Structure formats: C-alpha cells, structure tokens
C-alpha cells in the first residue's frame, strides 16, 4: 500500500508518502508476545514500511518498532520507525473459538492517523 499525500512533485517533506502492508496473517502462538514477535519479525523482511496490519490472531495490538536502514546515497545509517498492528476481531464469542477453548478477546478498533503536511503516523487503539 502506497499513500501519497499532497502534490505529486513536492519535496517529500510537506507531501509525505506512507508505505504499508496488509495481510490476513497466520498464528503466532498462544500468548500475545509470540504474536507480536512473529509480526514484527515478518515486518523486518520489508524495506521502508511505515506500518504493517494483520488479522487472524484476533488479539488487537499496536506496537512501535524500528529497524536500521543503510542510506548509501548520504553515507549514513538511519533509524526507520514502523508500527505493527493487529486488527480487532469482529466475531462474536462462540463457534470455533468456544469449541477450541480460546479465550474471548477485546474489541478495539485501530485508527491509523497520517499527517498530511509532515511525516508522522499515529495509531489510536
């Protein structure tokens, strides 16, 4: 997902571009730590992501993380922050979750807020 805000021929500071990845996802373990670790480790496979959104585990979370990126053009290493987000489940408790003895999870809608005049990403959850 590539979101360009503002003028196409801007300088990149007042018209930021945001990059994201959304996938259904897969399991990550029975505890939230395993789910966070799996998603953040997967996100490290992609250069330049601002955010990654997954589902599947039904446990909503929003975790800030960062990776080091080589900027060969400017001969430096920069820290590139990103957000790992798992979307809430919209299922009511019961059915297979009950049969497999999964605990119910909270419903918590994640809202991604992108600034339009400078590069800033916030997540409300």
N, C-alpha and C positions, 0 to 999 in steps of 0.2 A: 504494500500500500504506500503510495507516494502522494503526499498532500502538499501542494504548493500554494502559498498564501500571498496575496498581493500581486504586484506587477511581475510578469514573466522575465523581464530584462532588468530586474532590480539588482541590488548589490548583495543580496543574501542575508543582510543584517536586518533590514526593515521589511523584508518579504521572505520570512523563513520557509524552509522546506522541511517537512517531517516525514520520517520513514517508519513504517510499522509492519508487523507480520501478524496475521490472524490465522489460527488453525484450531480445529476441534480439539486436538491434543490426545494424550493417552494417560494411562495411570501413572502414578509416581510414587506410590507407597501408601501405606495406611495412615501415615501421620502427615501433617501439613509441612513439616520440614523436608520430607522426601519429595513432596510435590513442588515446593519452592526450588529445591536443589535441581530437580530434573528440568524445570522450565528455564531457570537462569543458565544452566549449563548448555542447554539447547540454543538459547539466545546468543551465547558466545560464538556460535558457529557462523553468525551473520555479521558481516562488517557494516557498521553505520546505522544499526537500528536505534530508533528513539524509544520504541515500545514494542512489546510482544503481548498478544492477548490470546489466551487459550480457554478452553472449557473443560469438559469431560469429568474432571475430578469433583466438580460441583462445590468445591470449597473456595469461596471468594477470598482473594488476597491481592495486594498491591505492594510490590517490593521494589525499592530503588536499588539499582546496582550500577556498575561501571566496568569498563574494560579499557585497556591501554591500546592506543592506535598509533601506528607509525605514520607520521606526516613527512614523507620523503621530500616533498616539494619544498617545505620550510625547514627541513633538517631538525625535526623535533618529535618528541613523543607527547601526545595529548591524552588526557583522560576524557573518555566519551561516556557520559551517563546514559542509562536507559531504564525503563520501567518494565517489570514482569508482572503481568496482570492475569488473574484467572477470573473469568466471568462467573456471576452467580448462577445457580441452578433455578430454573423456572418450574421445576417439577414439584408437585405436592408429595409429601412423605407418604410412602406406601409402596405397593407394587414390588418391583425387584429389589429396591433398597431395603424394604422391610424383610423380604424373603432371605436376602443375603446378610441380614443383620448389620447393615450400615447405619450409623448414627445419622439423624437428620442434620442438615446444615442450615446456617443462617441465609436469609435472602438479603443481599447487599448489592445494589446496583452501582457499578463503577462508571463514573463520568470522567472522560478524558477532556481536559481543557487545554487548548493550544492557543498561545498568544499570537496575535496577528501582526504585531509591529516589532517583535524581537523573539529570539529563540527561547521559549520557555514552555515546558509541559508540566501540567499539574494533574493529579488524579484524585478525585473525590470518591470516597467509598464508605 
